[in-house]
Amino acid sequence: MIKVDVYLNKNFKIKSLKLSGHSGYDEIGKDIVCSAVSTTMYVSVGLLEKAGCDINFIEHPKSVKMQLSINKHDQLTELVLENLVETLEGIEIQYPDNLKIIKIGG
């Protein structure tokens, strides 16, 4: 199962996300859930980087982990992060045995 921890600040704004694990939907290379989750992350991170947003993104391919931290919040960053989490929540609804999102803090 893929686990996504969404860390919220005191204003309930997303301050970081941590993804870990394999979905187990299918074998590596054929797993549509892993593909959807990783594509969602890469598209969101790419947009934030191209827009010059102040973020840190770390990927650990061997341990199957991704971490996204937000250093400075602005309107674009908030919109992209909200869209990222909403997209992941949509995947979670369709594949509840393969993806779990946990919101922490606030």
Secondary structure, 3 states (H helix, E strand, C coil): CEEEEEEECCCCCEEEEEEECCCCCCCCCCCHHHHHHHHHHHHHHHHHHHCCCCEEEEEECCCCEEEEEECCCCHHHHHHHHHHHHHHHHHHHHCCCCEEEEEEEC
